[in-house]
């Protein structure tokens, strides 16, 4: 079963910000970033429970080879994506602001 993917507003903003940053660094790097995000999200869509739930209830998948973590919650047949954050950012503070 494929779960429905829902991006929360902040996650959409994260994606736009990261895409712009990568695209400004090198032509087509933004597109490669989005492709890595799509690959990670497709894996989550088909098997969201495979990743361990953290203490804060979020599950996290890394968008390889980029250092962005996708934070999500599973609710019934939906995957709710709350954040797409670079590994160097202060995740706990940012996630607390989004819930």
Residue frames as qw, qx, qy, qz and C-alpha x, y, z in Angstrom:
[[0.000, 0.889, 0.459, 0.000, 0.00, 0.00, 0.00],
 [0.398, 0.323, -0.015, 0.858, 1.27, 3.44, -0.88],
 [0.227, -0.651, -0.486, 0.538, 0.73, 6.07, 1.80],
 [0.218, 0.891, 0.251, 0.308, -0.46, 9.55, 0.89],
 [0.549, -0.076, -0.165, 0.816, 2.32, 12.14, 1.29],
 [0.072, -0.932, -0.311, -0.174, 1.36, 15.51, 2.74],
 [0.495, 0.198, -0.208, 0.820, 3.87, 18.33, 3.04],
 [0.258, -0.807, -0.399, 0.352, 3.24, 20.77, 5.86],
 [0.238, 0.966, 0.055, 0.087, 3.80, 24.45, 5.07],
 [0.337, -0.823, 0.429, 0.157, 7.20, 24.67, 6.77],
 [0.722, -0.096, 0.615, 0.302, 8.46, 21.59, 4.92],
 [0.563, 0.710, 0.346, 0.244, 7.49, 23.18, 1.60],
 [0.005, -0.986, 0.163, -0.031, 9.40, 26.31, 2.63],
 [0.612, -0.538, 0.533, 0.228, 12.40, 24.19, 3.61],
 [0.739, 0.259, 0.536, 0.314, 12.41, 22.55, 0.18],
 [0.376, 0.890, 0.165, 0.199, 12.19, 25.84, -1.69],
 [0.253, -0.915, 0.310, 0.049, 14.97, 27.37, 0.41],
 [0.672, -0.347, 0.597, 0.267, 17.28, 24.37, -0.05],
 [0.685, 0.506, 0.447, 0.272, 16.54, 24.09, -3.77],
 [0.213, 0.970, -0.003, 0.119, 17.37, 27.77, -4.28],
 [0.426, -0.775, 0.446, 0.138, 20.59, 27.44, -2.28],
 [0.715, -0.092, 0.621, 0.306, 21.78, 24.42, -4.29],
 [0.576, 0.685, 0.380, 0.234, 20.73, 25.91, -7.62],
 [0.035, 0.989, -0.145, 0.016, 22.67, 29.09, -6.83],
 [0.567, -0.574, 0.545, 0.228, 25.77, 26.99, -6.10],
 [0.175, -0.239, 0.813, 0.501, 25.71, 25.11, -9.40],
 [0.594, 0.199, -0.294, -0.722, 23.40, 24.74, -12.37],
 [0.752, -0.013, -0.584, -0.304, 21.27, 21.60, -12.05],
 [0.220, 0.134, -0.821, 0.509, 22.39, 20.92, -8.47],
 [0.457, -0.005, 0.352, -0.817, 18.94, 22.02, -7.28],
 [0.797, 0.144, -0.317, -0.493, 17.34, 19.47, -9.59],
 [0.564, 0.185, -0.784, 0.182, 19.64, 16.74, -8.29],
 [0.107, -0.112, 0.657, -0.738, 18.64, 17.74, -4.75],
 [0.665, 0.063, 0.109, -0.736, 14.93, 17.45, -5.59],
 [0.755, 0.195, -0.581, -0.232, 15.55, 14.07, -7.20],
 [0.318, 0.156, -0.823, 0.445, 17.22, 12.84, -3.98],
 [0.363, -0.013, 0.462, -0.809, 14.26, 14.15, -1.96],
 [0.757, 0.142, -0.225, -0.597, 11.82, 12.39, -4.31],
 [0.610, 0.192, -0.768, 0.033, 13.72, 9.12, -3.98],
 [0.072, 0.081, -0.771, 0.628, 13.64, 9.29, -0.17],
 [0.507, 0.076, 0.272, -0.814, 9.96, 10.22, -0.09],
 [0.747, 0.157, -0.474, -0.439, 9.05, 7.38, -2.46],
 [0.431, 0.107, -0.854, 0.272, 10.77, 4.93, -0.11],
 [0.154, 0.032, 0.607, -0.779, 8.78, 6.40, 2.79],
 [0.600, 0.094, -0.118, -0.785, 5.51, 6.31, 0.84],
 [0.765, 0.082, -0.582, -0.265, 5.75, 2.54, 0.41],
 [0.759, -0.229, -0.552, 0.259, 7.16, 1.64, 3.80],
 [0.072, -0.780, 0.155, -0.603, 6.97, 4.53, 6.31],
 [0.754, -0.607, 0.112, -0.224, 7.12, 2.34, 9.40],
 [0.898, 0.175, -0.241, 0.325, 10.47, 0.76, 8.56],
 [0.305, 0.490, -0.361, 0.733, 12.33, 3.63, 10.20],
 [0.426, -0.364, -0.691, 0.457, 12.39, 3.75, 13.98],
 [0.200, -0.870, -0.284, -0.350, 10.23, 6.29, 15.76],
 [0.341, 0.338, -0.440, 0.759, 12.27, 8.75, 17.81],
 [0.187, -0.331, -0.685, 0.621, 11.42, 9.92, 21.34],
 [0.195, 0.334, 0.103, -0.916, 9.60, 12.91, 19.85],
 [0.659, 0.410, 0.570, -0.269, 7.50, 10.56, 17.64],
 [0.462, 0.745, -0.286, -0.387, 9.15, 11.71, 14.41],
 [0.875, 0.056, 0.377, 0.297, 10.75, 9.33, 11.97],
 [0.035, 0.843, -0.317, -0.433, 13.67, 10.55, 9.88],
 [0.859, 0.272, 0.322, 0.290, 15.07, 9.60, 6.50],
 [0.280, -0.616, 0.322, 0.662, 18.22, 11.03, 4.97],
 [0.667, 0.726, 0.100, -0.137, 18.11, 12.28, 1.38],
 [0.631, -0.387, 0.468, 0.483, 21.38, 10.83, 0.12],
 [0.708, 0.036, -0.298, 0.639, 23.88, 12.02, -1.06],
 [0.053, -0.661, 0.051, -0.747, 22.69, 15.35, 0.32],
 [0.271, -0.021, -0.739, 0.616, 22.77, 15.99, 4.06],
 [0.430, -0.228, 0.001, -0.873, 19.08, 16.78, 4.41],
 [0.028, 0.139, 0.943, -0.302, 16.88, 14.95, 6.88],
 [0.428, -0.305, -0.438, -0.729, 13.18, 14.53, 6.18],
 [0.113, 0.013, 0.774, -0.623, 11.13, 14.50, 9.40],
 [0.501, -0.176, -0.499, -0.685, 7.73, 12.88, 9.23],
 [0.437, -0.045, 0.710, -0.550, 4.89, 11.41, 11.25],
 [0.217, -0.128, -0.877, -0.410, 2.62, 8.57, 10.17],
 [0.410, 0.149, 0.484, -0.759, -1.10, 9.00, 10.73],
 [0.780, 0.350, 0.409, -0.318, -3.41, 6.25, 9.45],
 [0.788, 0.333, 0.393, 0.338, -2.63, 6.01, 5.71],
 [0.263, 0.940, -0.011, 0.216, -0.89, 9.37, 5.53],
 [0.699, -0.133, -0.125, 0.692, 2.72, 10.49, 5.89],
 [0.044, -0.986, -0.155, -0.036, 2.89, 14.05, 7.20],
 [0.687, 0.197, -0.100, 0.692, 6.19, 15.73, 6.36],
 [0.315, -0.898, -0.239, 0.190, 7.03, 18.45, 8.86],
 [0.159, -0.884, 0.325, 0.298, 10.57, 19.40, 7.91],
 [0.865, 0.376, 0.006, 0.332, 13.37, 18.98, 5.40],
 [0.277, -0.939, 0.202, 0.034, 16.45, 20.22, 7.26],
 [0.559, 0.599, -0.519, 0.245, 20.15, 20.18, 6.57],
 [0.823, -0.241, -0.454, 0.241, 22.08, 18.04, 9.05],
 [0.423, 0.136, -0.328, 0.834, 23.96, 21.06, 10.40],
 [0.287, -0.516, -0.094, -0.801, 20.81, 22.90, 11.55],
 [0.153, -0.110, 0.741, -0.644, 19.38, 22.84, 15.06],
 [0.338, -0.223, -0.800, -0.444, 16.59, 20.36, 14.39],
 [0.255, -0.433, -0.788, 0.354, 15.02, 20.13, 17.84],
 [0.019, 0.428, 0.226, -0.875, 14.35, 23.86, 18.08],
 [0.267, 0.151, -0.477, -0.824, 12.97, 24.07, 14.53],
 [0.330, -0.248, -0.881, -0.230, 10.72, 21.03, 14.98],
 [0.144, -0.439, -0.679, 0.571, 9.31, 22.36, 18.26],
 [0.142, 0.348, -0.006, -0.927, 8.25, 25.53, 16.45],
 [0.323, 0.088, -0.653, -0.679, 6.36, 23.53, 13.82],
 [0.266, -0.289, -0.920, 0.002, 4.12, 21.36, 15.97]]
